[in-house]
Amino acid sequence: MDFLISPAYAQAGGQAGGIMPTLIMVGLFFVFMYFMIIRPQMKRQKEHKKLLESLDKGVEVVTSGGVAGKIRQVGENFIVVEVSEGVEIRIQKNAVASVVPKGTLDSL
């Protein structure tokens, strides 16, 4: 049966590159990840925290669910948003996605 299967011979070994190039590549990968993913995310978190601290009564906001309204009451963790005449809902502060300029809701 040996005539059907050709014998496999080991190739001559190449030169060992060492561990230094591998460590450099791993280091460059982590630097890339920091500047492309981690740093921008931390910047967005800081901006969102600043936005939440600036919320006050009368400010017009849009939530992450797409609900737009005017803030009527601000608590520690929740806010009351008036979405229509006489219709108020209580939402978490973290759900506020953005603040819109005054008068934007009146023009809708």
C-alpha positions in Angstrom: 0.0 0.0 0.0 3.0 2.3 0.3 3.0 3.0 -3.4 -0.4 4.8 -3.2 0.7 7.3 -0.5 3.8 9.3 -1.0 6.0 9.7 2.1 5.9 13.1 3.8 9.3 14.5 4.8 9.8 17.4 7.2 11.0 20.6 5.7 14.1 22.3 6.9 13.4 24.5 9.9 13.3 28.3 9.3 15.1 30.8 11.4 13.5 31.6 14.7 12.2 35.2 14.9 12.2 35.5 18.7 9.5 36.9 20.9 10.3 40.6 20.6 8.3 41.2 17.3 5.3 39.4 18.8 5.4 41.6 21.9 5.7 44.7 19.8 2.7 43.7 17.7 0.6 43.0 20.9 1.6 46.4 22.3 0.7 48.2 19.1 -2.7 46.4 19.1 -3.5 47.6 22.6 -2.4 51.2 21.7 -4.6 51.0 18.6 -7.6 49.7 20.7 -7.1 52.5 23.3 -7.1 55.3 20.8 -9.9 53.9 18.5 -12.3 52.5 21.1 -11.6 53.1 24.7 -10.7 56.8 24.6 -13.7 58.0 22.5 -16.1 56.0 24.7 -14.7 57.6 27.8 -15.1 61.0 26.1 -18.7 60.3 25.3 -19.4 59.1 28.8 -17.9 62.4 30.2 -20.1 64.5 27.8 -23.2 62.6 28.7 -22.6 63.0 32.5 -22.1 66.8 31.9 -25.4 66.8 29.9 -27.2 65.1 32.8 -25.8 67.5 35.3 -27.0 70.5 33.2 -30.7 69.4 33.1 -33.0 71.9 34.6 -36.7 72.7 34.7 -38.0 74.0 31.3 -35.3 72.4 29.2 -36.5 70.5 26.1 -35.1 67.0 25.7 -35.2 63.9 23.6 -34.9 60.5 25.3 -33.1 57.5 24.0 -36.5 56.0 23.2 -37.4 59.0 20.9 -39.8 60.7 23.3 -39.5 64.5 23.1 -40.7 66.8 25.8 -40.1 69.6 28.3 -38.7 68.9 31.7 -41.2 69.8 34.5 -39.4 68.4 37.5 -35.9 67.2 38.2 -35.1 64.6 40.9 -31.9 62.8 41.8 -32.4 59.8 39.5 -35.7 60.6 37.7 -37.2 63.5 35.8 -40.8 64.4 34.9 -41.2 65.3 31.2 -44.3 66.9 29.8 -44.8 65.3 26.3 -48.1 67.0 25.6 -50.5 69.4 27.3 -51.3 67.8 30.6 -49.4 64.5 29.8 -46.4 64.0 32.0 -44.2 60.9 32.2 -41.5 60.0 34.7 -38.2 58.7 33.2 -34.7 58.0 34.4 -32.2 60.7 33.9 -29.9 58.3 32.0 -32.5 58.0 29.3 -32.0 61.5 28.1 -30.2 61.4 24.8 -29.9 65.1 23.9 -31.1 68.6 24.7 -32.8 70.4 21.9 -32.9 74.2 21.5 -35.8 76.0 23.1 -38.8 76.3 20.8 -38.0 73.2 18.8 -41.0 71.2 20.2 -43.4 74.1 19.4 -42.4 73.9 15.7 -43.1 70.2 15.4 
